[in-house]
Amino acid sequence: MGSLLQLLRPAPAPSAPDPEAREAELVARARGGDIEAWSRLYQEHFDRVFRHLAYLTGDTHAAEDLVQETFARAFVGLAQFEGRGSFAGWLRGIAVNIVRKHWRSRYRGDQAMDRLEVASAERSAGTDADPEGAHLRQKRAEVLLAVLDTLPAPLREAFVLCDLQEMPVQAAAAELGVSPGNLRVRATRARARIRGELVRLGWLAEDSHAKEQDHADA
């Protein structure tokens, strides 16, 4: 009787494959030239990479071009992916490098400076009425973007999402996969490093920088 019940009992459902193992298998197949495996990786990661690029650039049209460039570079450099981290993290690194080039060539640095809220402390205050004001604004934009380009990726991403794109903390934290508290720490460190470098380069008055640091530490 017991054996009959065992026969009638439904067979256990097969366990779902481990996502990491499945992705590792797809990557291995893609590295071996399996176009179908690469297509699956592309489809599974496209939306998240595109959304991340759109957040970083603030321009969905630019993100459409940049996401294609990201995957093109990933495909060409797939042999360099050693599997020490996640494939998604590797893609994000490629995307960030591509965005850095985008910032240098297209991003409006004068707007970035305004959103950093340091324009009032500039030594070139009042240049808007000066015939050379536009040139100075362009120069300060280039300086700011150059400083931004030197930040580690985690700090740069936090600054862009929080200060340039003005995303809510919860949404920005979710996008980067970190806690809101961690995001705030990153953004604060990014601002401090940017301001410190702008002071060192002479684009911000040192007393203003000190006041802001004192206020942040209070």
Secondary structure, DSSP 4 states (H G I P E B T S, - for coil): -HHHHHHHSPPPPPPPPPHHHHHHHHHHHHHTT-HHHHHHHHHHHHHHHHHHHHHHHS-HHHHHHHHHHHHHHHHHTGGG--SSS-HHHHHHHHHHHHHHHHHHHH--HHHHHHHHT-GGG-TTTTGGGSTTHHHHHHHHHHHHHHHHHHS-HHHHHHHIIIIIS---HHHHHHHHTS-HHHHHHHHHHHHHHHHHHHHHHTSS-HHHHHHHHHHHH-
